[in-house]
Amino acid sequence: MNGTPRPVLVVGSGPTGLLLAGDLATAGIPVTLVEKRPHRISNLSRAFVLHARTLEQLDARALADELEAAGRPLDRIGLFGRLTMDLDTLPSRFNHLLVIPQYEVEHVLERRAVKAGVEFRYETEVTGLTQDADGVTVEVRGPGGEAETLRAAYAVGADGMRSTVREAIGLPFPGRSVIRSVVLADVRLAEQPGTLLTVNAVGDAFAFLAPFGDGYHRMIGWHRGRNVPDSEPLGLDEIKEIARLALGRDYGMHDARWMSRFHSDERQVPAYRVGRVFLAGDAAHVHTPAGGQGMNTGLQDAANLSWKLAAVLRGHAAPGLLDTYHAERHPVGRTVLRSSGGIVRLAMAKRPWTLALRAALTTVLDHVGPARRRVAGQVTGIGYRYPAPRGAHRLTGTRVPDVALADGRLYEALRGGRFVLITPRPYEGAGGRGDRLAVARWASGRGTTVLVRPDGYVAWAADTADERAIEAAVAAHVG
């Protein structure tokens, strides 16, 4: 056994792994992050947008404002045909979509993780994993090919669609390829598009254009008639042809610095936890890029899991709390698979019955407010709620927006991975829990008492509560 055992070993340094490792280290939990790639952040990422719920999670880590300054907000997103979704009415401080390349997000998350003390092990590949009642043993191969054994209390596989961790714990990855021969290219444009994100689909072609901010644009495209293997050579002429079919013009694409093919799958593991090993992000679920939900869903997985691991490892919660990670996030992942897949299928509609369905759905979403809000809530992430125990208050499990407090706002109070108890009157019973509980009062005259989890969801609430009830709830959830 080499090295000092760590409480948590995270595999994969993409956005999901970086957020999770940074959260744990910030909470005082020693964590090692293993990554088989060299230490560099590639600009060849596929993700380009941050949605409102993810920005709220980043705000709770004092990172959102920096990313907002680096990205470009968009208050409307096109889904298919003439259907667009207005975001400026979202009940969120971030009532927009933020267009920002994944590598910018990774830069910010990596800097935070380094500052918090995460131990990074680059060019280190996982070759095997076993677990027992006391921990996880991970076999790795280092930069020089040397074999090493690492030991941790828990391990998290955030190592992508081809997850070695997932294979090591024997989990299947059921699903199928939805779209084959999707093309990617980073190109310069002779003509600038009239919108920040340019998206359109016709019966046989789809195209998406987004700016990097360095003079290049990412083009993602697909053509029904080019169903070829990922290994088939790809040229700029094919990229331009797809753009002309889907967008009506190719904007004078030139100087491609990178081109590739890939296939888009819909897959999800049956369990996000097996013993002391967890899966998050693309290791647990992959889906079509429609709606830009991939990176966002992974980051929200990490936000859900990190505080629970920290609470258990610090002795403030029973290990059973970790079971709620699968119970809460697996249904969200399943819904994202269905919604993103549905967008793609309707965007690519060609048969009369699917075209009719698309027209009907567009009409409903254009004219029925609740339906439109539900779709917006799913795409942006703010509409999800977690299961609540039988008999719990109606707010339990719901996301809490960035409400105003007597001294500031909620997502500032959440910083540091703390619970926040919001009360209508002063409460002095937080003694001994100051490192993990903040007490605040409503800025308004609201009478409900709410205990907010570190990830911004309601753990407990009561319309009227005395100090004994509040103390019981705090003891049960905060420890």
Disulfide bonds with the S-S distance in Angstrom:
none
